[in-house]
Amino acid sequence: MNPIIKLSLATALLSLAACSSKPQTPATETAAATNASDASQAAVYQDERDPFESFNRSMWTFNYDYLDEYLLRPATVGYMAVVPKPARTGLSNLVNNLNEPANFFNGLLQGKPKHSAISAGRFLVNSTVGLVGLIDVATPMGLDVKEEDFGQSLGVWGVGQGPFLMIPARGPSTVRNFTGELVDNLYFPMSVLNTPQTIAKFTIGALSGREALMAQEKLLNDSLDPYAFVKDAYFQRQDYQLYDGNPPEQEVDEAALEEFLE
């Protein structure tokens, strides 16, 4: 069963159970029943991937309800209004082109020489004919981008994801992928960028990424638990990338599911 569906079902059932419970007359009994209900609900679903859930949810609130609401989203709306679409596409292409060397090296580390060759070809063509990457010439030539990062390399080598992390002003990650991002920033040309250039790259990447998520806002806001929705979507994307679009099917523990539904 899809983890998002499972979580939605669990949330719905817990809400139903809470609404159908009969209140006790004495206030002490009511408080005791409420505490017992909260404890039982917490025990029903505990995500082993997210041992720091309390902290992560606080960071999610900070990121989404404050930073995004009052800074990133308004800045993105202004960016879209002021900068024409072709210029925004060009800036996004330039930022993506800076990641091609990391894609190249990580392709080698993962034993994917064909992917590495494509990444090298993309960087060469887009950095020259494509005017330092402003124009994506490589994709029409059949050289589609191959996203390979050091976090994926660690996964190929058998390193686990580690705990889920909601990083302030950054968003969802894991210990493995956060480590991978640090390593990927050591590759050329990221290693030679000065501070203003690094800030510019981060800013353009953040605005371009937020622009791409505009169409998904309603889906996120309509979900029963936006935090859990984002977390599950993040892990699904990580599996998709790690297995090059063919992640293994997850086995469903039918006995545990039946016990939960009873």
Phi and psi in degrees as GROMACS dihedral restraints (atoms count N, CA, C in turn):
[ dihedral_restraints ]
;  ai    aj    ak    al  type     phi  dphi    fc
    3     4     5     6     1   -55.4    20    10
    4     5     6     7     1   131.7    20    10
    6     7     8     9     1   -62.2    20    10
    7     8     9    10     1   -30.3    20    10
    9    10    11    12     1   -67.8    20    10
   10    11    12    13     1   -42.1    20    10
   12    13    14    15     1   -65.1    20    10
   13    14    15    16     1   -42.0    20    10
   15    16    17    18     1   -61.5    20    10
   16    17    18    19     1   -43.0    20    10
   18    19    20    21     1   -67.7    20    10
   19    20    21    22     1   -40.0    20    10
   21    22    23    24     1   -62.5    20    10
   22    23    24    25     1   -41.6    20    10
   24    25    26    27     1   -62.9    20    10
   25    26    27    28     1   -43.5    20    10
   27    28    29    30     1   -62.1    20    10
   28    29    30    31     1   -43.3    20    10
   30    31    32    33     1   -64.0    20    10
   31    32    33    34     1   -42.9    20    10
   33    34    35    36     1   -63.1    20    10
   34    35    36    37     1   -44.1    20    10
   36    37    38    39     1   -65.4    20    10
   37    38    39    40     1   -39.3    20    10
   39    40    41    42     1   -65.6    20    10
   40    41    42    43     1   -40.5    20    10
   42    43    44    45     1   -64.1    20    10
   43    44    45    46     1   -40.1    20    10
   45    46    47    48     1   -64.4    20    10
   46    47    48    49     1   -43.0    20    10
   48    49    50    51     1   -64.2    20    10
   49    50    51    52     1   -39.5    20    10
   51    52    53    54     1   -66.2    20    10
   52    53    54    55     1   -38.6    20    10
   54    55    56    57     1   -71.6    20    10
   55    56    57    58     1   -29.8    20    10
   57    58    59    60     1   -88.8    20    10
   58    59    60    61     1    -6.2    20    10
   60    61    62    63     1   -72.0    20    10
   61    62    63    64     1   139.6    20    10
   63    64    65    66     1   -84.7    20    10
   64    65    66    67     1   131.1    20    10
   66    67    68    69     1   -71.7    20    10
   67    68    69    70     1   145.2    20    10
   69    70    71    72     1   -87.8    20    10
   70    71    72    73     1   149.6    20    10
   72    73    74    75     1   -68.8    20    10
   73    74    75    76     1   -53.0    20    10
   75    76    77    78     1   -67.9    20    10
   76    77    78    79     1   144.8    20    10
   78    79    80    81     1   -64.2    20    10
   79    80    81    82     1   -37.0    20    10
   81    82    83    84     1   -65.2    20    10
   82    83    84    85     1   -39.5    20    10
   84    85    86    87     1   -67.2    20    10
   85    86    87    88     1   -37.1    20    10
   87    88    89    90     1   -64.0    20    10
   88    89    90    91     1   -44.7    20    10
   90    91    92    93     1   -63.5    20    10
   91    92    93    94     1   -41.1    20    10
   93    94    95    96     1   -64.0    20    10
   94    95    96    97     1   -41.9    20    10
   96    97    98    99     1   -64.3    20    10
   97    98    99   100     1   -40.0    20    10
   99   100   101   102     1   -63.4    20    10
  100   101   102   103     1   -44.7    20    10
  102   103   104   105     1   -63.2    20    10
  103   104   105   106     1   -40.7    20    10
  105   106   107   108     1   -64.8    20    10
  106   107   108   109     1   -40.2    20    10
  108   109   110   111     1   -64.3    20    10
  109   110   111   112     1   -43.5    20    10
  111   112   113   114     1   -61.6    20    10
  112   113   114   115     1   -41.4    20    10
  114   115   116   117     1   -64.7    20    10
  115   116   117   118     1   -41.5    20    10
  117   118   119   120     1   -68.3    20    10
  118   119   120   121     1   -36.5    20    10
  120   121   122   123     1   -66.2    20    10
  121   122   123   124     1   -40.3    20    10
  123   124   125   126     1   -64.9    20    10
  124   125   126   127     1   -30.8    20    10
  126   127   128   129     1   -79.4    20    10
  127   128   129   130     1   -18.0    20    10
  129   130   131   132     1   -68.6    20    10
  130   131   132   133     1   -45.7    20    10
  132   133   134   135     1  -132.2    20    10
  133   134   135   136     1   110.3    20    10
  135   136   137   138     1  -127.1    20    10
  136   137   138   139     1   116.2    20    10
  138   139   140   141     1   -80.3    20    10
  139   140   141   142     1   113.5    20    10
  141   142   143   144     1   -65.2    20    10
  142   143   144   145     1   -20.7    20    10
  144   145   146   147     1   -75.1    20    10
  145   146   147   148     1   -15.1    20    10
  147   148   149   150     1  -127.7    20    10
  148   149   150   151     1    66.4    20    10
  150   151   152   153     1   -68.7    20    10
  151   152   153   154     1   -18.7    20    10
  153   154   155   156     1  -105.0    20    10
  154   155   156   157     1    37.4    20    10
  156   157   158   159     1   -58.5    20    10
  157   158   159   160     1   -40.0    20    10
  159   160   161   162     1   -59.8    20    10
  160   161   162   163     1   -48.7    20    10
  162   163   164   165     1   -64.0    20    10
  163   164   165   166     1   -44.2    20    10
  165   166   167   168     1   -62.4    20    10
  166   167   168   169     1   -38.4    20    10
  168   169   170   171     1   -66.1    20    10
  169   170   171   172     1   -35.9    20    10
  171   172   173   174     1   -63.6    20    10
  172   173   174   175     1   -41.6    20    10
  174   175   176   177     1   -68.7    20    10
  175   176   177   178     1   -34.3    20    10
  177   178   179   180     1   -62.0    20    10
  178   179   180   181     1   -45.4    20    10
  180   181   182   183     1   -60.2    20    10
  181   182   183   184     1   -44.1    20    10
  183   184   185   186     1   -62.5    20    10
  184   185   186   187     1   -45.3    20    10
  186   187   188   189     1   -67.9    20    10
  187   188   189   190     1   -49.5    20    10
  189   190   191   192     1   -86.8    20    10
  190   191   192   193     1   -42.2    20    10
  192   193   194   195     1   -82.3    20    10
  193   194   195   196     1   -19.1    20    10
  195   196   197   198     1  -119.9    20    10
  196   197   198   199     1   -63.0    20    10
  198   199   200   201     1   -61.8    20    10
  199   200   201   202     1   -46.4    20    10
  201   202   203   204     1   -71.0    20    10
  202   203   204   205     1   -44.7    20    10
  204   205   206   207     1   -64.5    20    10
  205   206   207   208     1   -40.6    20    10
  207   208   209   210     1  -107.5    20    10
  208   209   210   211     1    -8.6    20    10
  210   211   212   213     1  -128.1    20    10
  211   212   213   214     1   -65.1    20    10
  213   214   215   216     1   -67.4    20    10
  214   215   216   217     1   -47.2    20    10
  216   217   218   219     1   -64.9    20    10
  217   218   219   220     1   -47.7    20    10
  219   220   221   222     1   -59.9    20    10
  220   221   222   223     1   -38.6    20    10
  222   223   224   225     1   -64.6    20    10
  223   224   225   226     1   -38.3    20    10
  225   226   227   228     1   -67.8    20    10
  226   227   228   229     1   -41.7    20    10
  228   229   230   231     1   -60.8    20    10
  229   230   231   232     1   -43.8    20    10
  231   232   233   234     1   -64.7    20    10
  232   233   234   235     1   -40.1    20    10
  234   235   236   237     1   -60.5    20    10
  235   236   237   238     1   -43.4    20    10
  237   238   239   240     1   -68.3    20    10
  238   239   240   241     1   -31.4    20    10
  240   241   242   243     1   -77.2    20    10
  241   242   243   244     1   -33.8    20    10
  243   244   245   246     1   -91.8    20    10
  244   245   246   247     1   -41.3    20    10
  246   247   248   249     1   -94.7    20    10
  247   248   249   250     1   123.5    20    10
  249   250   251   252     1   -60.5    20    10
  250   251   252   253     1   153.7    20    10
  252   253   254   255     1   -55.8    20    10
  253   254   255   256     1   -44.9    20    10
  255   256   257   258     1   -60.5    20    10
  256   257   258   259     1   -37.5    20    10
  258   259   260   261     1   -69.0    20    10
  259   260   261   262     1   -39.3    20    10
  261   262   263   264     1   -64.3    20    10
  262   263   264   265     1   -40.7    20    10
  264   265   266   267     1   -62.6    20    10
  265   266   267   268     1   -41.2    20    10
  267   268   269   270     1   -64.2    20    10
  268   269   270   271     1   -43.1    20    10
  270   271   272   273     1   -65.3    20    10
  271   272   273   274     1   -39.6    20    10
  273   274   275   276     1   -64.3    20    10
  274   275   276   277     1   -40.6    20    10
  276   277   278   279     1   -61.2    20    10
  277   278   279   280     1   -40.5    20    10
  279   280   281   282     1   -62.7    20    10
  280   281   282   283     1   -45.3    20    10
  282   283   284   285     1   -62.9    20    10
  283   284   285   286     1   -43.9    20    10
  285   286   287   288     1   -64.1    20    10
  286   287   288   289     1   -33.9    20    10
  288   289   290   291     1   -65.9    20    10
  289   290   291   292     1   -30.1    20    10
  291   292   293   294     1   -66.5    20    10
  292   293   294   295     1   -19.4    20    10
  294   295   296   297     1   -87.1    20    10
  295   296   297   298     1    -9.6    20    10
  297   298   299   300     1   -62.6    20    10
  298   299   300   301     1   -39.7    20    10
  300   301   302   303     1   -59.8    20    10
  301   302   303   304     1   -38.4    20    10
  303   304   305   306     1   -64.6    20    10
  304   305   306   307     1   -39.8    20    10
  306   307   308   309     1   -60.6    20    10
  307   308   309   310     1   -39.3    20    10
  309   310   311   312     1   -62.9    20    10
  310   311   312   313     1   -53.5    20    10
  312   313   314   315     1   -64.7    20    10
  313   314   315   316     1   -40.7    20    10
  315   316   317   318     1   -71.4    20    10
  316   317   318   319     1   -29.2    20    10
  318   319   320   321     1   -61.6    20    10
  319   320   321   322     1   -40.5    20    10
  321   322   323   324     1   -65.4    20    10
  322   323   324   325     1   -44.0    20    10
  324   325   326   327     1   -63.1    20    10
  325   326   327   328     1   -27.9    20    10
  327   328   329   330     1   -94.3    20    10
  328   329   330   331     1     4.9    20    10
  330   331   332   333     1    71.8    20    10
  331   332   333   334     1    37.5    20    10
  333   334   335   336     1  -122.6    20    10
  334   335   336   337     1    73.2    20    10
  336   337   338   339     1   -60.8    20    10
  337   338   339   340     1   -32.3    20    10
  339   340   341   342     1   -66.2    20    10
  340   341   342   343     1   -42.9    20    10
  342   343   344   345     1   -63.1    20    10
  343   344   345   346     1   -41.4    20    10
  345   346   347   348     1   -62.0    20    10
  346   347   348   349     1   -41.8    20    10
  348   349   350   351     1   -63.1    20    10
  349   350   351   352     1   -40.4    20    10
  351   352   353   354     1   -64.2    20    10
  352   353   354   355     1   -44.0    20    10
  354   355   356   357     1   -63.4    20    10
  355   356   357   358     1   -41.0    20    10
  357   358   359   360     1   -63.7    20    10
  358   359   360   361     1   -42.0    20    10
  360   361   362   363     1   -63.8    20    10
  361   362   363   364     1   -41.3    20    10
  363   364   365   366     1   -61.6    20    10
  364   365   366   367     1   -45.2    20    10
  366   367   368   369     1   -65.1    20    10
  367   368   369   370     1   -40.8    20    10
  369   370   371   372     1   -65.3    20    10
  370   371   372   373     1   -49.0    20    10
  372   373   374   375     1   -68.9    20    10
  373   374   375   376     1   -47.3    20    10
  375   376   377   378     1   -70.3    20    10
  376   377   378   379     1   -29.9    20    10
  378   379   380   381     1   -75.7    20    10
  379   380   381   382     1   -18.1    20    10
  381   382   383   384     1  -108.7    20    10
  382   383   384   385     1   -75.9    20    10
  384   385   386   387     1   -63.6    20    10
  385   386   387   388     1   -33.0    20    10
  387   388   389   390     1   -87.4    20    10
  388   389   390   391     1    14.7    20    10
  390   391   392   393     1    56.7    20    10
  391   392   393   394     1    67.2    20    10
  393   394   395   396     1    56.9    20    10
  394   395   396   397     1    20.3    20    10
  396   397   398   399     1   104.9    20    10
  397   398   399   400     1    -3.2    20    10
  399   400   401   402     1   -63.7    20    10
  400   401   402   403     1   -31.2    20    10
  402   403   404   405     1  -115.1    20    10
  403   404   405   406     1   126.4    20    10
  405   406   407   408     1   -84.4    20    10
  406   407   408   409     1    90.6    20    10
  408   409   410   411     1   -83.4    20    10
  409   410   411   412     1   -26.4    20    10
  411   412   413   414     1   -69.2    20    10
  412   413   414   415     1   -39.7    20    10
  414   415   416   417     1   -61.2    20    10
  415   416   417   418     1   -47.6    20    10
  417   418   419   420     1   -61.2    20    10
  418   419   420   421     1   -19.5    20    10
  420   421   422   423     1   -84.1    20    10
  421   422   423   424     1    -0.3    20    10
  423   424   425   426     1    93.8    20    10
  424   425   426   427     1     5.5    20    10
  426   427   428   429     1   -96.7    20    10
  427   428   429   430     1    80.6    20    10
  429   430   431   432     1   -73.8    20    10
  430   431   432   433     1   146.2    20    10
  432   433   434   435     1   -61.8    20    10
  433   434   435   436     1   139.1    20    10
  435   436   437   438     1  -118.9    20    10
  436   437   438   439     1    99.8    20    10
  438   439   440   441     1   -78.4    20    10
  439   440   441   442     1   110.0    20    10
  441   442   443   444     1  -132.1    20    10
  442   443   444   445     1   120.2    20    10
  444   445   446   447     1  -120.4    20    10
  445   446   447   448     1   170.7    20    10
  447   448   449   450     1   -68.9    20    10
  448   449   450   451     1   -26.6    20    10
  450   451   452   453     1   -61.4    20    10
  451   452   453   454     1   -41.2    20    10
  453   454   455   456     1   -66.4    20    10
  454   455   456   457     1   -37.6    20    10
  456   457   458   459     1   -60.8    20    10
  457   458   459   460     1   -43.4    20    10
  459   460   461   462     1   -61.8    20    10
  460   461   462   463     1   -38.4    20    10
  462   463   464   465     1   -64.1    20    10
  463   464   465   466     1   -41.2    20    10
  465   466   467   468     1   -62.9    20    10
  466   467   468   469     1   -33.6    20    10
  468   469   470   471     1   -80.5    20    10
  469   470   471   472     1    -0.2    20    10
  471   472   473   474     1    97.6    20    10
  472   473   474   475     1     6.3    20    10
  474   475   476   477     1   -78.4    20    10
  475   476   477   478     1   129.5    20    10
  477   478   479   480     1   -71.1    20    10
  478   479   480   481     1   163.9    20    10
  480   481   482   483     1   -61.5    20    10
  481   482   483   484     1   -37.6    20    10
  483   484   485   486     1    79.7    20    10
  484   485   486   487     1   178.9    20    10
  486   487   488   489     1   -60.5    20    10
  487   488   489   490     1   146.2    20    10
  489   490   491   492     1   -69.8    20    10
  490   491   492   493     1   140.5    20    10
  492   493   494   495     1  -131.0    20    10
  493   494   495   496     1   132.7    20    10
  495   496   497   498     1  -105.5    20    10
  496   497   498   499     1   102.2    20    10
  498   499   500   501     1   -87.6    20    10
  499   500   501   502     1   132.0    20    10
  501   502   503   504     1   -56.9    20    10
  502   503   504   505     1   132.6    20    10
  504   505   506   507     1    62.3    20    10
  505   506   507   508     1    12.9    20    10
  507   508   509   510     1  -128.5    20    10
  508   509   510   511     1   -45.2    20    10
  510   511   512   513     1   109.4    20    10
  511   512   513   514     1  -161.6    20    10
  513   514   515   516     1   -71.1    20    10
  514   515   516   517     1   143.8    20    10
  516   517   518   519     1  -162.4    20    10
  517   518   519   520     1  -176.6    20    10
  519   520   521   522     1  -135.4    20    10
  520   521   522   523     1   169.1    20    10
  522   523   524   525     1   -58.3    20    10
  523   524   525   526     1   -42.0    20    10
  525   526   527   528     1   -64.7    20    10
  526   527   528   529     1   -46.1    20    10
  528   529   530   531     1   -74.0    20    10
  529   530   531   532     1   -32.7    20    10
  531   532   533   534     1   -64.5    20    10
  532   533   534   535     1   -41.5    20    10
  534   535   536   537     1   -62.1    20    10
  535   536   537   538     1   -41.2    20    10
  537   538   539   540     1   -62.0    20    10
  538   539   540   541     1   -38.8    20    10
  540   541   542   543     1   -64.4    20    10
  541   542   543   544     1   -39.1    20    10
  543   544   545   546     1   -62.5    20    10
  544   545   546   547     1   -41.9    20    10
  546   547   548   549     1   -68.3    20    10
  547   548   549   550     1   -41.5    20    10
  549   550   551   552     1   -62.4    20    10
  550   551   552   553     1   -26.7    20    10
  552   553   554   555     1   -76.4    20    10
  553   554   555   556     1    -4.8    20    10
  555   556   557   558     1   -88.8    20    10
  556   557   558   559     1   -11.6    20    10
  558   559   560   561     1   -77.9    20    10
  559   560   561   562     1   155.0    20    10
  561   562   563   564     1   -68.9    20    10
  562   563   564   565     1   141.1    20    10
  564   565   566   567     1   -91.6    20    10
  565   566   567   568     1     0.1    20    10
  567   568   569   570     1   -59.4    20    10
  568   569   570   571     1   -33.5    20    10
  570   571   572   573     1   -70.2    20    10
  571   572   573   574     1   -18.5    20    10
  573   574   575   576     1  -105.5    20    10
  574   575   576   577     1    -0.3    20    10
  576   577   578   579     1   -72.7    20    10
  577   578   579   580     1   137.7    20    10
  579   580   581   582     1   -81.8    20    10
  580   581   582   583     1   177.1    20    10
  582   583   584   585     1   -60.5    20    10
  583   584   585   586     1   -48.6    20    10
  585   586   587   588     1   -59.1    20    10
  586   587   588   589     1   -38.9    20    10
  588   589   590   591     1   -67.6    20    10
  589   590   591   592     1   -39.3    20    10
  591   592   593   594     1   -63.8    20    10
  592   593   594   595     1   -43.2    20    10
  594   595   596   597     1   -63.4    20    10
  595   596   597   598     1   -41.7    20    10
  597   598   599   600     1   -62.5    20    10
  598   599   600   601     1   -43.1    20    10
  600   601   602   603     1   -61.7    20    10
  601   602   603   604     1   -45.7    20    10
  603   604   605   606     1   -62.2    20    10
  604   605   606   607     1   -42.9    20    10
  606   607   608   609     1   -65.1    20    10
  607   608   609   610     1   -47.4    20    10
  609   610   611   612     1   -63.5    20    10
  610   611   612   613     1   -41.4    20    10
  612   613   614   615     1   -62.9    20    10
  613   614   615   616     1   -40.9    20    10
  615   616   617   618     1   -66.4    20    10
  616   617   618   619     1   -43.5    20    10
  618   619   620   621     1   -66.9    20    10
  619   620   621   622     1   -41.5    20    10
  621   622   623   624     1   -66.2    20    10
  622   623   624   625     1   -41.4    20    10
  624   625   626   627     1   -65.1    20    10
  625   626   627   628     1   -40.8    20    10
  627   628   629   630     1   -67.9    20    10
  628   629   630   631     1   -36.2    20    10
  630   631   632   633     1   -61.2    20    10
  631   632   633   634     1   -41.0    20    10
  633   634   635   636     1   -65.8    20    10
  634   635   636   637     1   -24.4    20    10
  636   637   638   639     1   -89.4    20    10
  637   638   639   640     1    -3.9    20    10
  639   640   641   642     1   -56.4    20    10
  640   641   642   643     1   -40.5    20    10
  642   643   644   645     1   -71.0    20    10
  643   644   645   646     1   -15.9    20    10
  645   646   647   648     1   -97.5    20    10
  646   647   648   649     1    -0.4    20    10
  648   649   650   651     1   -59.3    20    10
  649   650   651   652     1   -45.4    20    10
  651   652   653   654     1   -63.0    20    10
  652   653   654   655     1   -41.4    20    10
  654   655   656   657     1   -60.4    20    10
  655   656   657   658     1   -40.8    20    10
  657   658   659   660     1   -69.2    20    10
  658   659   660   661     1   -47.3    20    10
  660   661   662   663     1   -67.8    20    10
  661   662   663   664     1   -26.2    20    10
  663   664   665   666     1   -86.1    20    10
  664   665   666   667     1    -7.8    20    10
  666   667   668   669     1   -71.9    20    10
  667   668   669   670     1   152.5    20    10
  669   670   671   672     1   -63.3    20    10
  670   671   672   673     1   -37.6    20    10
  672   673   674   675     1  -140.0    20    10
  673   674   675   676     1    93.0    20    10
  675   676   677   678     1   -56.2    20    10
  676   677   678   679     1   -37.2    20    10
  678   679   680   681     1   -61.2    20    10
  679   680   681   682     1   -50.6    20    10
  681   682   683   684     1   -64.7    20    10
  682   683   684   685     1   -36.0    20    10
  684   685   686   687     1   -60.6    20    10
  685   686   687   688     1   -47.8    20    10
  687   688   689   690     1   -65.3    20    10
  688   689   690   691     1   -41.3    20    10
  690   691   692   693     1   -61.7    20    10
  691   692   693   694     1   -48.1    20    10
  693   694   695   696     1   -65.9    20    10
  694   695   696   697     1   -39.3    20    10
  696   697   698   699     1   -63.3    20    10
  697   698   699   700     1   -37.1    20    10
  699   700   701   702     1   -63.7    20    10
  700   701   702   703     1   -47.1    20    10
  702   703   704   705     1   -66.7    20    10
  703   704   705   706     1   -36.3    20    10
  705   706   707   708     1   -63.8    20    10
  706   707   708   709     1   -41.2    20    10
  708   709   710   711     1   -65.9    20    10
  709   710   711   712     1   -38.9    20    10
  711   712   713   714     1   -62.2    20    10
  712   713   714   715     1   -43.4    20    10
  714   715   716   717     1   -64.1    20    10
  715   716   717   718     1   -40.0    20    10
  717   718   719   720     1   -60.4    20    10
  718   719   720   721     1   -43.8    20    10
  720   721   722   723     1   -71.8    20    10
  721   722   723   724     1   -41.1    20    10
  723   724   725   726     1   -61.7    20    10
  724   725   726   727     1   -38.4    20    10
  726   727   728   729     1  -101.8    20    10
  727   728   729   730     1    19.9    20    10
  729   730   731   732     1    52.7    20    10
  730   731   732   733     1    44.7    20    10
  732   733   734   735     1    85.8    20    10
  733   734   735   736     1     1.6    20    10
  735   736   737   738     1  -129.5    20    10
  736   737   738   739     1    62.6    20    10
  738   739   740   741     1   -67.4    20    10
  739   740   741   742     1   147.6    20    10
  741   742   743   744     1   -67.0    20    10
  742   743   744   745     1   147.3    20    10
  744   745   746   747     1   -69.6    20    10
  745   746   747   748     1   135.6    20    10
  747   748   749   750     1   -81.4    20    10
  748   749   750   751     1   132.7    20    10
  750   751   752   753     1   -76.5    20    10
  751   752   753   754     1   139.1    20    10
  753   754   755   756     1   -98.2    20    10
  754   755   756   757     1   127.1    20    10
  756   757   758   759     1   -78.7    20    10
  757   758   759   760     1    92.6    20    10
  759   760   761   762     1   -61.5    20    10
  760   761   762   763     1   -39.0    20    10
  762   763   764   765     1   -63.3    20    10
  763   764   765   766     1   -43.6    20    10
  765   766   767   768     1   -66.9    20    10
  766   767   768   769     1   -37.9    20    10
  768   769   770   771     1   -64.7    20    10
  769   770   771   772     1   -44.3    20    10
  771   772   773   774     1   -63.8    20    10
  772   773   774   775     1   -38.8    20    10
  774   775   776   777     1   -64.6    20    10
  775   776   777   778     1   -37.8    20    10
  777   778   779   780     1   -67.6    20    10
  778   779   780   781     1   -38.3    20    10
  780   781   782   783     1   -78.6    20    10
  781   782   783   784     1   -14.1    20    10
